[in-house]
């Protein structure tokens, strides 16, 4: 008998690892970053994930600025 729960856990883990590989690539595309962003949103990552989880690694690798840093930056008009 197939253990569906274990299979889904493995699938989730593999997808997380693949997304990490993609966003670590210096030539990551905007669409690949969007997939990672949506993956986090779909998994309810709205707070700090557990330190040892692959999701925490994914959050740490995303090249987005801290929202507090953005608020304090001076704006320039082009």
PQR file with spaces between the fields and no chain letter, atoms N, CA, C, O and H, PARSE charges and radii, in Angstrom:
ATOM       1  N    UNK     1       0.836   -1.188    0.000 -0.4000 1.5000
ATOM       2  CA   UNK     1       0.000    0.000    0.000 -0.0000 2.0000
ATOM       3  C    UNK     1       0.884    1.256    0.000  0.5500 1.7000
ATOM       4  O    UNK     1       1.880    1.325    0.721 -0.5500 1.4000
ATOM       5  N    UNK     2       0.518    2.215   -0.792 -0.4000 1.5000
ATOM       6  CA   UNK     2       1.279    3.450   -0.932 -0.0000 2.0000
ATOM       7  C    UNK     2       1.001    4.354    0.270  0.5500 1.7000
ATOM       8  O    UNK     2      -0.144    4.542    0.681 -0.5500 1.4000
ATOM       9  H    UNK     2      -0.290    2.160   -1.378  0.4000 1.0000
ATOM      10  N    UNK     3       2.069    4.898    0.809 -0.4000 1.5000
ATOM      11  CA   UNK     3       1.946    5.842    1.914 -0.0000 2.0000
ATOM      12  C    UNK     3       1.843    7.246    1.322  0.5500 1.7000
ATOM      13  O    UNK     3       2.857    7.900    1.080 -0.5500 1.4000
ATOM      14  H    UNK     3       2.999    4.745    0.474  0.4000 1.0000
ATOM      15  N    UNK     4       0.625    7.698    1.094 -0.4000 1.5000
ATOM      16  CA   UNK     4       0.402    8.990    0.432 -0.0000 2.0000
ATOM      17  C    UNK     4       0.966   10.160    1.229  0.5500 1.7000
ATOM      18  O    UNK     4       1.504   11.106    0.656 -0.5500 1.4000
ATOM      19  H    UNK     4      -0.198    7.166    1.291  0.4000 1.0000
ATOM      20  N    UNK     5       0.842   10.093    2.544 -0.4000 1.5000
ATOM      21  CA   UNK     5       1.354   11.176    3.371 -0.0000 2.0000
ATOM      22  C    UNK     5       2.868   11.313    3.221  0.5500 1.7000
ATOM      23  O    UNK     5       3.386   12.423    3.098 -0.5500 1.4000
ATOM      24  H    UNK     5       0.405    9.324    3.010  0.4000 1.0000
ATOM      25  N    UNK     6       3.568   10.188    3.232 -0.4000 1.5000
ATOM      26  CA   UNK     6       5.027   10.203    3.079 -0.0000 2.0000
ATOM      27  C    UNK     6       5.406   10.678    1.673  0.5500 1.7000
ATOM      28  O    UNK     6       6.354   11.445    1.509 -0.5500 1.4000
ATOM      29  H    UNK     6       3.147    9.287    3.332  0.4000 1.0000
ATOM      30  N    UNK     7       4.667   10.221    0.667 -0.4000 1.5000
ATOM      31  CA   UNK     7       4.932   10.649   -0.711 -0.0000 2.0000
ATOM      32  C    UNK     7       4.754   12.155   -0.868  0.5500 1.7000
ATOM      33  O    UNK     7       5.568   12.814   -1.515 -0.5500 1.4000
ATOM      34  H    UNK     7       3.897    9.598    0.801  0.4000 1.0000
ATOM      35  N    UNK     8       3.697   12.697   -0.281 -0.4000 1.5000
ATOM      36  CA   UNK     8       3.467   14.143   -0.354 -0.0000 2.0000
ATOM      37  C    UNK     8       4.555   14.911    0.390  0.5500 1.7000
ATOM      38  O    UNK     8       4.995   15.969   -0.061 -0.5500 1.4000
ATOM      39  H    UNK     8       3.036   12.162    0.244  0.4000 1.0000
ATOM      40  N    UNK     9       4.980   14.378    1.521 -0.4000 1.5000
ATOM      41  CA   UNK     9       6.069   15.004    2.274 -0.0000 2.0000
ATOM      42  C    UNK     9       7.349   15.023    1.437  0.5500 1.7000
ATOM      43  O    UNK     9       8.051   16.033    1.395 -0.5500 1.4000
ATOM      44  H    UNK     9       4.622   13.519    1.887  0.4000 1.0000
ATOM      45  N    UNK    10       7.650   13.909    0.774 -0.4000 1.5000
ATOM      46  CA   UNK    10       8.842   13.838   -0.084 -0.0000 2.0000
ATOM      47  C    UNK    10       8.733   14.803   -1.261  0.5500 1.7000
ATOM      48  O    UNK    10       9.703   15.481   -1.600 -0.5500 1.4000
ATOM      49  H    UNK    10       7.080   13.089    0.808  0.4000 1.0000
ATOM      50  N    UNK    11       7.566   14.868   -1.881 -0.4000 1.5000
ATOM      51  CA   UNK    11       7.344   15.780   -3.002 -0.0000 2.0000
ATOM      52  C    UNK    11       7.544   17.231   -2.563  0.5500 1.7000
ATOM      53  O    UNK    11       8.195   18.012   -3.257 -0.5500 1.4000
ATOM      54  H    UNK    11       6.778   14.317   -1.605  0.4000 1.0000
ATOM      55  N    UNK    12       6.988   17.579   -1.425 -0.4000 1.5000
ATOM      56  CA   UNK    12       7.116   18.934   -0.892 -0.0000 2.0000
ATOM      57  C    UNK    12       8.587   19.264   -0.619  0.5500 1.7000
ATOM      58  O    UNK    12       9.054   20.357   -0.941 -0.5500 1.4000
ATOM      59  H    UNK    12       6.459   16.945   -0.861  0.4000 1.0000
ATOM      60  N    UNK    13       9.297   18.330   -0.036 -0.4000 1.5000
ATOM      61  CA   UNK    13      10.715   18.535    0.270 -0.0000 2.0000
ATOM      62  C    UNK    13      11.539   18.686   -1.005  0.5500 1.7000
ATOM      63  O    UNK    13      12.397   19.566   -1.082 -0.5500 1.4000
ATOM      64  H    UNK    13       8.918   17.442    0.226  0.4000 1.0000
ATOM      65  N    UNK    14      11.295   17.851   -1.997 -0.4000 1.5000
ATOM      66  CA   UNK    14      12.033   17.930   -3.265 -0.0000 2.0000
ATOM      67  C    UNK    14      11.760   19.247   -3.984  0.5500 1.7000
ATOM      68  O    UNK    14      12.675   19.873   -4.518 -0.5500 1.4000
ATOM      69  H    UNK    14      10.598   17.136   -1.935  0.4000 1.0000
ATOM      70  N    UNK    15      10.503   19.660   -3.993 -0.4000 1.5000
ATOM      71  CA   UNK    15      10.150   20.927   -4.640 -0.0000 2.0000
ATOM      72  C    UNK    15      10.836   22.093   -3.935  0.5500 1.7000
ATOM      73  O    UNK    15      11.339   23.007   -4.589 -0.5500 1.4000
ATOM      74  H    UNK    15       9.759   19.152   -3.559  0.4000 1.0000
ATOM      75  N    UNK    16      10.858   22.063   -2.617 -0.4000 1.5000
ATOM      76  CA   UNK    16      11.536   23.102   -1.848 -0.0000 2.0000
ATOM      77  C    UNK    16      13.014   23.158   -2.206  0.5500 1.7000
ATOM      78  O    UNK    16      13.566   24.239   -2.408 -0.5500 1.4000
ATOM      79  H    UNK    16      10.450   21.321   -2.086  0.4000 1.0000
ATOM      80  N    UNK    17      13.654   22.000   -2.286 -0.4000 1.5000
ATOM      81  CA   UNK    17      15.082   21.952   -2.622 -0.0000 2.0000
ATOM      82  C    UNK    17      15.336   22.480   -4.037  0.5500 1.7000
ATOM      83  O    UNK    17      16.302   23.211   -4.259 -0.5500 1.4000
ATOM      84  H    UNK    17      13.206   21.121   -2.122  0.4000 1.0000
ATOM      85  N    UNK    18      14.486   22.120   -4.984 -0.4000 1.5000
ATOM      86  CA   UNK    18      14.641   22.610   -6.365 -0.0000 2.0000
ATOM      87  C    UNK    18      14.475   24.127   -6.431  0.5500 1.7000
ATOM      88  O    UNK    18      15.212   24.808   -7.146 -0.5500 1.4000
ATOM      89  H    UNK    18      13.702   21.527   -4.804  0.4000 1.0000
ATOM      90  N    UNK    19      13.512   24.646   -5.689 -0.4000 1.5000
ATOM      91  CA   UNK    19      13.326   26.097   -5.669 -0.0000 2.0000
ATOM      92  C    UNK    19      14.535   26.799   -5.052  0.5500 1.7000
ATOM      93  O    UNK    19      14.941   27.865   -5.512 -0.5500 1.4000
ATOM      94  H    UNK    19      12.914   24.094   -5.109  0.4000 1.0000
ATOM      95  N    UNK    20      15.099   26.203   -4.020 -0.4000 1.5000
ATOM      96  CA   UNK    20      16.320   26.761   -3.435 -0.0000 2.0000
ATOM      97  C    UNK    20      17.441   26.814   -4.457  0.5500 1.7000
ATOM      98  O    UNK    20      18.145   27.819   -4.559 -0.5500 1.4000
ATOM      99  H    UNK    20      14.768   25.336   -3.646  0.4000 1.0000
ATOM     100  N    UNK    21      17.612   25.733   -5.217 -0.4000 1.5000
ATOM     101  CA   UNK    21      18.649   25.698   -6.256 -0.0000 2.0000
ATOM     102  C    UNK    21      18.423   26.815   -7.266  0.5500 1.7000
ATOM     103  O    UNK    21      19.365   27.498   -7.669 -0.5500 1.4000
ATOM     104  H    UNK    21      17.040   24.917   -5.135  0.4000 1.0000
ATOM     105  N    UNK    22      17.178   26.995   -7.669 -0.4000 1.5000
ATOM     106  CA   UNK    22      16.847   28.016   -8.671 -0.0000 2.0000
ATOM     107  C    UNK    22      17.158   29.419   -8.165  0.5500 1.7000
ATOM     108  O    UNK    22      17.784   30.207   -8.874 -0.5500 1.4000
ATOM     109  H    UNK    22      16.413   26.440   -7.342  0.4000 1.0000
ATOM     110  N    UNK    23      16.729   29.739   -6.947 -0.4000 1.5000
ATOM     111  CA   UNK    23      16.913   31.114   -6.490 -0.0000 2.0000
ATOM     112  C    UNK    23      18.354   31.399   -6.083  0.5500 1.7000
ATOM     113  O    UNK    23      18.736   32.563   -5.963 -0.5500 1.4000
ATOM     114  H    UNK    23      16.220   29.099   -6.371  0.4000 1.0000
ATOM     115  N    UNK    24      19.152   30.374   -5.873 -0.4000 1.5000
ATOM     116  CA   UNK    24      20.579   30.577   -5.591 -0.0000 2.0000
ATOM     117  C    UNK    24      21.373   30.834   -6.878  0.5500 1.7000
ATOM     118  O    UNK    24      22.499   31.328   -6.825 -0.5500 1.4000
ATOM     119  H    UNK    24      18.841   29.428   -5.971  0.4000 1.0000
ATOM     120  N    UNK    25      20.797   30.503   -8.013 -0.4000 1.5000
ATOM     121  CA   UNK    25      21.448   30.709   -9.299 -0.0000 2.0000
ATOM     122  C    UNK    25      21.506   32.209   -9.590  0.5500 1.7000
ATOM     123  O    UNK    25      20.473   32.878   -9.565 -0.5500 1.4000
ATOM     124  H    UNK    25      19.882   30.101   -8.056  0.4000 1.0000
ATOM     125  N    UNK    26      22.691   32.746   -9.864 -0.4000 1.5000
ATOM     126  CA   UNK    26      22.794   34.186  -10.137 -0.0000 2.0000
ATOM     127  C    UNK    26      21.944   34.641  -11.330  0.5500 1.7000
ATOM     128  O    UNK    26      21.638   35.826  -11.459 -0.5500 1.4000
ATOM     129  H    UNK    26      23.530   32.203   -9.884  0.4000 1.0000
ATOM     130  N    UNK    27      21.571   33.712  -12.186 -0.4000 1.5000
ATOM     131  CA   UNK    27      20.771   34.070  -13.356 -0.0000 2.0000
ATOM     132  C    UNK    27      19.305   33.677  -13.179  0.5500 1.7000
ATOM     133  O    UNK    27      18.605   33.404  -14.154 -0.5500 1.4000
ATOM     134  H    UNK    27      21.820   32.749  -12.081  0.4000 1.0000
ATOM     135  N    UNK    28      18.853   33.652  -11.933 -0.4000 1.5000
ATOM     136  CA   UNK    28      17.459   33.315  -11.653 -0.0000 2.0000
ATOM     137  C    UNK    28      16.549   34.318  -12.357  0.5500 1.7000
ATOM     138  O    UNK    28      16.831   35.516  -12.388 -0.5500 1.4000
ATOM     139  H    UNK    28      19.422   33.874  -11.141  0.4000 1.0000
ATOM     140  N    UNK    29      15.469   33.818  -12.913 -0.4000 1.5000
ATOM     141  CA   UNK    29      14.541   34.700  -13.628 -0.0000 2.0000
ATOM     142  C    UNK    29      13.457   35.209  -12.682  0.5500 1.7000
ATOM     143  O    UNK    29      13.229   34.656  -11.606 -0.5500 1.4000
ATOM     144  H    UNK    29      15.240   32.845  -12.888  0.4000 1.0000
ATOM     145  N    UNK    30      12.810   36.262  -13.111 -0.4000 1.5000
ATOM     146  CA   UNK    30      11.715   36.827  -12.325 -0.0000 2.0000
ATOM     147  C    UNK    30      10.590   35.804  -12.173  0.5500 1.7000
ATOM     148  O    UNK    30       9.960   35.728  -11.118 -0.5500 1.4000
ATOM     149  H    UNK    30      12.995   36.712  -13.984  0.4000 1.0000
ATOM     150  N    UNK    31      10.340   35.031  -13.203 -0.4000 1.5000
ATOM     151  CA   UNK    31       9.263   34.041  -13.109 -0.0000 2.0000
ATOM     152  C    UNK    31       9.622   32.924  -12.124  0.5500 1.7000
ATOM     153  O    UNK    31       8.740   32.393  -11.449 -0.5500 1.4000
ATOM     154  H    UNK    31      10.851   35.092  -14.060  0.4000 1.0000
ATOM     155  N    UNK    32      10.900   32.565  -12.037 -0.4000 1.5000
ATOM     156  CA   UNK    32      11.312   31.548  -11.060 -0.0000 2.0000
ATOM     157  C    UNK    32      11.182   32.087   -9.635  0.5500 1.7000
ATOM     158  O    UNK    32      10.770   31.364   -8.728 -0.5500 1.4000
ATOM     159  H    UNK    32      11.616   32.997  -12.586  0.4000 1.0000
ATOM     160  N    UNK    33      11.532   33.353   -9.443 -0.4000 1.5000
ATOM     161  CA   UNK    33      11.340   33.969   -8.128 -0.0000 2.0000
ATOM     162  C    UNK    33       9.861   34.041   -7.776  0.5500 1.7000
ATOM     163  O    UNK    33       9.478   33.874   -6.618 -0.5500 1.4000
ATOM     164  H    UNK    33      11.866   33.941  -10.180  0.4000 1.0000
ATOM     165  N    UNK    34       9.050   34.287   -8.769 -0.4000 1.5000
ATOM     166  CA   UNK    34       7.613   34.346   -8.533 -0.0000 2.0000
ATOM     167  C    UNK    34       7.069   32.974   -8.123  0.5500 1.7000
ATOM     168  O    UNK    34       6.191   32.882   -7.265 -0.5500 1.4000
ATOM     169  H    UNK    34       9.362   34.423   -9.710  0.4000 1.0000
ATOM     170  N    UNK    35       7.587   31.925   -8.729 -0.4000 1.5000
ATOM     171  CA   UNK    35       7.176   30.570   -8.342 -0.0000 2.0000
ATOM     172  C    UNK    35       7.539   30.322   -6.881  0.5500 1.7000
ATOM     173  O    UNK    35       6.735   29.770   -6.129 -0.5500 1.4000
ATOM     174  H    UNK    35       8.300   32.000   -9.426  0.4000 1.0000
ATOM     175  N    UNK    36       8.742   30.725   -6.473 -0.4000 1.5000
ATOM     176  CA   UNK    36       9.175   30.565   -5.079 -0.0000 2.0000
ATOM     177  C    UNK    36       8.285   31.385   -4.151  0.5500 1.7000
ATOM     178  O    UNK    36       7.891   30.912   -3.085 -0.5500 1.4000
ATOM     179  H    UNK    36       9.394   31.173   -7.084  0.4000 1.0000
ATOM     180  N    UNK    37       7.973   32.601   -4.553 -0.4000 1.5000
ATOM     181  CA   UNK    37       7.102   33.457   -3.744 -0.0000 2.0000
ATOM     182  C    UNK    37       5.723   32.828   -3.569  0.5500 1.7000
ATOM     183  O    UNK    37       5.171   32.808   -2.469 -0.5500 1.4000
ATOM     184  H    UNK    37       8.293   32.985   -5.419  0.4000 1.0000
ATOM     185  N    UNK    38       5.183   32.322   -4.658 -0.4000 1.5000
ATOM     186  CA   UNK    38       3.859   31.710   -4.603 -0.0000 2.0000
ATOM     187  C    UNK    38       3.882   30.430   -3.767  0.5500 1.7000
ATOM     188  O    UNK    38       2.927   30.136   -3.048 -0.5500 1.4000
ATOM     189  H    UNK    38       5.631   32.339   -5.551  0.4000 1.0000
ATOM     190  N    UNK    39       4.973   29.674   -3.864 -0.4000 1.5000
ATOM     191  CA   UNK    39       5.130   28.460   -3.064 -0.0000 2.0000
ATOM     192  C    UNK    39       5.081   28.810   -1.577  0.5500 1.7000
ATOM     193  O    UNK    39       4.413   28.136   -0.793 -0.5500 1.4000
ATOM     194  H    UNK    39       5.749   29.913   -4.448  0.4000 1.0000
ATOM     195  N    UNK    40       5.795   29.871   -1.199 -0.4000 1.5000
ATOM     196  CA   UNK    40       5.779   30.295    0.196 -0.0000 2.0000
ATOM     197  C    UNK    40       4.373   30.728    0.610  0.5500 1.7000
ATOM     198  O    UNK    40       3.898   30.359    1.684 -0.5500 1.4000
ATOM     199  H    UNK    40       6.338   30.418   -1.836  0.4000 1.0000
ATOM     200  N    UNK    41       3.717   31.500   -0.230 -0.4000 1.5000
ATOM     201  CA   UNK    41       2.368   31.964    0.075 -0.0000 2.0000
ATOM     202  C    UNK    41       1.410   30.786    0.191  0.5500 1.7000
ATOM     203  O    UNK    41       0.603   30.725    1.120 -0.5500 1.4000
ATOM     204  H    UNK    41       4.102   31.801   -1.103  0.4000 1.0000
ATOM     205  N    UNK    42       1.498   29.860   -0.743 -0.4000 1.5000
ATOM     206  CA   UNK    42       0.623   28.681   -0.733 -0.0000 2.0000
ATOM     207  C    UNK    42       0.830   27.823    0.511  0.5500 1.7000
ATOM     208  O    UNK    42      -0.072   27.104    0.940 -0.5500 1.4000
ATOM     209  H    UNK    42       2.153   29.909   -1.497  0.4000 1.0000
ATOM     210  N    UNK    43       2.016   27.908    1.078 -0.4000 1.5000
ATOM     211  CA   UNK    43       2.325   27.121    2.271 -0.0000 2.0000
ATOM     212  C    UNK    43       2.156   27.926    3.553  0.5500 1.7000
ATOM     213  O    UNK    43       2.594   27.504    4.624 -0.5500 1.4000
ATOM     214  H    UNK    43       2.749   28.493    0.730  0.4000 1.0000
ATOM     215  N    UNK    44       1.524   29.080    3.438 -0.4000 1.5000
ATOM     216  CA   UNK    44       1.205   29.872    4.613 -0.0000 2.0000
ATOM     217  C    UNK    44       2.410   30.463    5.312  0.5500 1.7000
ATOM     218  O    UNK    44       2.379   30.687    6.522 -0.5500 1.4000
ATOM     219  H    UNK    44       1.168   29.423    2.569  0.4000 1.0000
ATOM     220  N    UNK    45       3.476   30.721    4.562 -0.4000 1.5000
ATOM     221  CA   UNK    45       4.666   31.311    5.171 -0.0000 2.0000
ATOM     222  C    UNK    45       4.416   32.810    5.301  0.5500 1.7000
ATOM     223  O    UNK    45       4.695   33.599    4.398 -0.5500 1.4000
ATOM     224  H    UNK    45       3.502   30.539    3.579  0.4000 1.0000
ATOM     225  N    UNK    46       3.885   33.157    6.448 -0.4000 1.5000
ATOM     226  CA   UNK    46       3.589   34.544    6.753 -0.0000 2.0000
ATOM     227  C    UNK    46       4.275   34.964    8.040  0.5500 1.7000
ATOM     228  O    UNK    46       4.193   36.119    8.457 -0.5500 1.4000
ATOM     229  H    UNK    46       3.659   32.516    7.181  0.4000 1.0000
ATOM     230  N    UNK    47       4.947   34.018    8.657 -0.4000 1.5000
ATOM     231  CA   UNK    47       5.725   34.300    9.853 -0.0000 2.0000
ATOM     232  C    UNK    47       7.061   33.580    9.707  0.5500 1.7000
ATOM     233  O    UNK    47       7.335   32.996    8.659 -0.5500 1.4000
ATOM     234  H    UNK    47       5.014   33.079    8.318  0.4000 1.0000
ATOM     235  N    UNK    48       7.873   33.615   10.718 -0.4000 1.5000
ATOM     236  CA   UNK    48       9.199   33.013   10.631 -0.0000 2.0000
ATOM     237  C    UNK    48       9.082   31.491   10.733  0.5500 1.7000
ATOM     238  O    UNK    48       8.596   30.975   11.739 -0.5500 1.4000
ATOM     239  H    UNK    48       7.650   34.090   11.570  0.4000 1.0000
ATOM     240  N    UNK    49       9.525   30.770    9.695 -0.4000 1.5000
ATOM     241  CA   UNK    49       9.499   29.309    9.758 -0.0000 2.0000
ATOM     242  C    UNK    49      10.534   28.784   10.765  0.5500 1.7000
ATOM     243  O    UNK    49      11.438   29.507   11.183 -0.5500 1.4000
ATOM     244  H    UNK    49       9.920   31.190    8.877  0.4000 1.0000
ATOM     245  N    UNK    50      10.381   27.537   11.132 -0.4000 1.5000
ATOM     246  CA   UNK    50      11.309   26.878   12.055 -0.0000 2.0000
ATOM     247  C    UNK    50      12.711   26.905   11.467  0.5500 1.7000
ATOM     248  O    UNK    50      12.890   26.674   10.271 -0.5500 1.4000
ATOM     249  H    UNK    50       9.646   26.949   10.792  0.4000 1.0000
ATOM     250  N    UNK    51      13.711   27.188   12.304 -0.4000 1.5000
ATOM     251  CA   UNK    51      15.094   27.356   11.853 -0.0000 2.0000
ATOM     252  C    UNK    51      15.632   26.199   11.027  0.5500 1.7000
ATOM     253  O    UNK    51      16.432   26.424   10.119 -0.5500 1.4000
ATOM     254  H    UNK    51      13.566   27.375   13.276  0.4000 1.0000
ATOM     255  N    UNK    52      15.226   24.985   11.308 -0.4000 1.5000
ATOM     256  CA   UNK    52      15.797   23.828   10.618 -0.0000 2.0000
ATOM     257  C    UNK    52      15.000   23.396    9.390  0.5500 1.7000
ATOM     258  O    UNK    52      15.351   22.402    8.754 -0.5500 1.4000
ATOM     259  H    UNK    52      14.576   24.802   12.046  0.4000 1.0000
ATOM     260  N    UNK    53      13.951   24.112    9.047 -0.4000 1.5000
ATOM     261  CA   UNK    53      13.113   23.684    7.917 -0.0000 2.0000
ATOM     262  C    UNK    53      13.655   24.188    6.580  0.5500 1.7000
ATOM     263  O    UNK    53      14.269   25.253    6.519 -0.5500 1.4000
ATOM     264  H    UNK    53      13.667   24.920    9.563  0.4000 1.0000
ATOM     265  N    UNK    54      13.430   23.424    5.511 -0.4000 1.5000
ATOM     266  CA   UNK    54      13.822   23.895    4.175 -0.0000 2.0000
ATOM     267  C    UNK    54      13.122   25.202    3.793  0.5500 1.7000
ATOM     268  O    UNK    54      13.685   26.010    3.054 -0.5500 1.4000
ATOM     269  H    UNK    54      12.932   22.558    5.561  0.4000 1.0000
ATOM     270  N    UNK    55      11.910   25.413    4.286 -0.4000 1.5000
ATOM     271  CA   UNK    55      11.208   26.660    3.997 -0.0000 2.0000
ATOM     272  C    UNK    55      11.952   27.862    4.571  0.5500 1.7000
ATOM     273  O    UNK    55      11.982   28.919    3.942 -0.5500 1.4000
ATOM     274  H    UNK    55      11.453   24.757    4.886  0.4000 1.0000
ATOM     275  N    UNK    56      12.544   27.723    5.739 -0.4000 1.5000
ATOM     276  CA   UNK    56      13.332   28.801    6.333 -0.0000 2.0000
ATOM     277  C    UNK    56      14.512   29.136    5.433  0.5500 1.7000
ATOM     278  O    UNK    56      14.836   30.307    5.238 -0.5500 1.4000
ATOM     279  H    UNK    56      12.520   26.864    6.250  0.4000 1.0000
ATOM     280  N    UNK    57      15.151   28.113    4.885 -0.4000 1.5000
ATOM     281  CA   UNK    57      16.266   28.336    3.967 -0.0000 2.0000
ATOM     282  C    UNK    57      15.809   29.084    2.726  0.5500 1.7000
ATOM     283  O    UNK    57      16.498   29.982    2.241 -0.5500 1.4000
ATOM     284  H    UNK    57      14.887   27.161    5.043  0.4000 1.0000
ATOM     285  N    UNK    58      14.645   28.710    2.217 -0.4000 1.5000
ATOM     286  CA   UNK    58      14.109   29.376    1.035 -0.0000 2.0000
ATOM     287  C    UNK    58      13.824   30.846    1.327  0.5500 1.7000
ATOM     288  O    UNK    58      14.167   31.713    0.523 -0.5500 1.4000
ATOM     289  H    UNK    58      14.085   27.981    2.611  0.4000 1.0000
ATOM     290  N    UNK    59      13.211   31.129    2.450 -0.4000 1.5000
ATOM     291  CA   UNK    59      12.928   32.514    2.835 -0.0000 2.0000
ATOM     292  C    UNK    59      14.227   33.305    2.951  0.5500 1.7000
ATOM     293  O    UNK    59      14.304   34.445    2.492 -0.5500 1.4000
ATOM     294  H    UNK    59      12.932   30.424    3.102  0.4000 1.0000
ATOM     295  N    UNK    60      15.249   32.705    3.563 -0.4000 1.5000
ATOM     296  CA   UNK    60      16.528   33.387    3.752 -0.0000 2.0000
ATOM     297  C    UNK    60      17.243   33.685    2.442  0.5500 1.7000
ATOM     298  O    UNK    60      17.994   34.658    2.364 -0.5500 1.4000
ATOM     299  H    UNK    60      15.186   31.779    3.936  0.4000 1.0000
ATOM     300  N    UNK    61      17.030   32.878    1.419 -0.4000 1.5000
ATOM     301  CA   UNK    61      17.720   33.038    0.141 -0.0000 2.0000
ATOM     302  C    UNK    61      17.061   34.044   -0.790  0.5500 1.7000
ATOM     303  O    UNK    61      17.706   34.527   -1.721 -0.5500 1.4000
ATOM     304  H    UNK    61      16.420   32.088    1.483  0.4000 1.0000
ATOM     305  N    UNK    62      15.801   34.369   -0.564 -0.4000 1.5000
ATOM     306  CA   UNK    62      15.116   35.284   -1.473 -0.0000 2.0000
ATOM     307  C    UNK    62      15.782   36.662   -1.441  0.5500 1.7000
ATOM     308  O    UNK    62      16.040   37.206   -0.368 -0.5500 1.4000
ATOM     309  H    UNK    62      15.277   33.977    0.192  0.4000 1.0000
ATOM     310  N    UNK    63      16.055   37.216   -2.610 -0.4000 1.5000
ATOM     311  CA   UNK    63      16.794   38.488   -2.680 -0.0000 2.0000
ATOM     312  C    UNK    63      15.907   39.722   -2.569  0.5500 1.7000
ATOM     313  O    UNK    63      16.008   40.642   -3.381 -0.5500 1.4000
ATOM     314  H    UNK    63      15.845   36.774   -3.482  0.4000 1.0000
ATOM     315  N    UNK    64      15.041   39.737   -1.563 -0.4000 1.5000
ATOM     316  CA   UNK    64      14.172   40.890   -1.372 -0.0000 2.0000
ATOM     317  C    UNK    64      14.650   41.687   -0.176  0.5500 1.7000
ATOM     318  O    UNK    64      15.180   41.126    0.783 -0.5500 1.4000
ATOM     319  H    UNK    64      14.960   38.990   -0.903  0.4000 1.0000
ATOM     320  N    UNK    65      14.464   42.976   -0.233 -0.4000 1.5000
ATOM     321  CA   UNK    65      14.884   43.867    0.846 -0.0000 2.0000
ATOM     322  C    UNK    65      13.950   43.728    2.042  0.5500 1.7000
ATOM     323  O    UNK    65      12.800   43.306    1.923 -0.5500 1.4000
ATOM     324  H    UNK    65      14.034   43.432   -1.012  0.4000 1.0000
ATOM     325  N    UNK    66      14.489   44.097    3.192 -0.4000 1.5000
ATOM     326  CA   UNK    66      13.715   44.168    4.417 -0.0000 2.0000
ATOM     327  C    UNK    66      12.718   45.319    4.269  0.5500 1.7000
ATOM     328  O    UNK    66      13.121   46.418    3.889 -0.5500 1.4000
ATOM     329  H    UNK    66      15.424   44.440    3.288  0.4000 1.0000
ATOM     330  N    UNK    67      11.422   45.104    4.560 -0.4000 1.5000
ATOM     331  CA   UNK    67      10.438   46.189    4.414 -0.0000 2.0000
ATOM     332  C    UNK    67      10.802   47.434    5.221  0.5500 1.7000
ATOM     333  O    UNK    67      10.513   48.549    4.788 -0.5500 1.4000
ATOM     334  H    UNK    67      11.094   44.211    4.869  0.4000 1.0000
ATOM     335  N    UNK    68      11.427   47.267    6.379 -0.4000 1.5000
ATOM     336  CA   UNK    68      11.838   48.418    7.180 -0.0000 2.0000
ATOM     337  C    UNK    68      12.917   49.225    6.467  0.5500 1.7000
ATOM     338  O    UNK    68      12.942   50.453    6.549 -0.5500 1.4000
ATOM     339  H    UNK    68      11.662   46.362    6.731  0.4000 1.0000
ATOM     340  N    UNK    69      13.804   48.528    5.771 -0.4000 1.5000
ATOM     341  CA   UNK    69      14.870   49.195    5.020 -0.0000 2.0000
ATOM     342  C    UNK    69      14.276   50.026    3.888  0.5500 1.7000
ATOM     343  O    UNK    69      14.754   51.127    3.613 -0.5500 1.4000
ATOM     344  H    UNK    69      13.784   47.531    5.704  0.4000 1.0000
ATOM     345  N    UNK    70      13.260   49.522    3.241 -0.4000 1.5000
ATOM     346  CA   UNK    70      12.615   50.225    2.130 -0.0000 2.0000
ATOM     347  C    UNK    70      11.958   51.502    2.627  0.5500 1.7000
ATOM     348  O    UNK    70      12.020   52.531    1.954 -0.5500 1.4000
ATOM     349  H    UNK    70      12.871   48.628    3.465  0.4000 1.0000
ATOM     350  N    UNK    71      11.327   51.452    3.800 -0.4000 1.5000
ATOM     351  CA   UNK    71      10.651   52.627    4.352 -0.0000 2.0000
ATOM     352  C    UNK    71      11.615   53.778    4.632  0.5500 1.7000
ATOM     353  O    UNK    71      11.223   54.942    4.549 -0.5500 1.4000
ATOM     354  H    UNK    71      11.277   50.617    4.347  0.4000 1.0000
ATOM     355  N    UNK    72      12.854   53.472    4.959 -0.4000 1.5000
ATOM     356  CA   UNK    72      13.806   54.506    5.344 -0.0000 2.0000
ATOM     357  C    UNK    72      14.654   55.002    4.184  0.5500 1.7000
ATOM     358  O    UNK    72      15.405   55.964    4.340 -0.5500 1.4000
ATOM     359  H    UNK    72      13.171   52.526    5.026  0.4000 1.0000
ATOM     360  N    UNK    73      14.550   54.373    3.040 -0.4000 1.5000
ATOM     361  CA   UNK    73      15.331   54.808    1.886 -0.0000 2.0000
ATOM     362  C    UNK    73      14.770   56.103    1.316  0.5500 1.7000
ATOM     363  O    UNK    73      13.553   56.253    1.206 -0.5500 1.4000
ATOM     364  H    UNK    73      13.940   53.591    2.913  0.4000 1.0000
ATOM     365  N    UNK    74      15.629   57.027    0.959 -0.4000 1.5000
ATOM     366  CA   UNK    74      15.125   58.241    0.306 -0.0000 2.0000
ATOM     367  C    UNK    74      14.638   57.897   -1.110  0.5500 1.7000
ATOM     368  O    UNK    74      15.242   57.081   -1.806 -0.5500 1.4000
ATOM     369  H    UNK    74      16.618   56.905    1.048  0.4000 1.0000
ATOM     370  N    UNK    75      13.574   58.515   -1.505 -0.4000 1.5000
ATOM     371  CA   UNK    75      13.062   58.267   -2.845 -0.0000 2.0000
ATOM     372  C    UNK    75      13.598   59.309   -3.791  0.5500 1.7000
ATOM     373  O    UNK    75      13.794   60.466   -3.418 -0.5500 1.4000
ATOM     374  H    UNK    75      13.083   59.178   -0.939  0.4000 1.0000
ATOM     375  N    UNK    76      13.835   58.892   -5.019 -0.4000 1.5000
ATOM     376  CA   UNK    76      14.303   59.826   -6.041 -0.0000 2.0000
ATOM     377  C    UNK    76      13.342   59.795   -7.211  0.5500 1.7000
ATOM     378  O    UNK    76      12.795   58.751   -7.566 -0.5500 1.4000
ATOM     379  H    UNK    76      13.676   57.953   -5.322  0.4000 1.0000
ATOM     380  N    UNK    77      13.157   60.926   -7.782 -0.4000 1.5000
ATOM     381  CA   UNK    77      12.297   61.007   -8.961 -0.0000 2.0000
ATOM     382  C    UNK    77      13.171   61.049  -10.198  0.5500 1.7000
ATOM     383  O    UNK    77      14.137   61.809  -10.268 -0.5500 1.4000
ATOM     384  H    UNK    77      13.602   61.774   -7.493  0.4000 1.0000
ATOM     385  N    UNK    78      12.828   60.242  -11.153 -0.4000 1.5000
ATOM     386  CA   UNK    78      13.631   60.193  -12.390 -0.0000 2.0000
ATOM     387  C    UNK    78      13.063   61.110  -13.430  0.5500 1.7000
ATOM     388  O    UNK    78      13.603   61.202  -14.532 -0.5500 1.4000
ATOM     389  H    UNK    78      12.042   59.625  -11.097  0.4000 1.0000
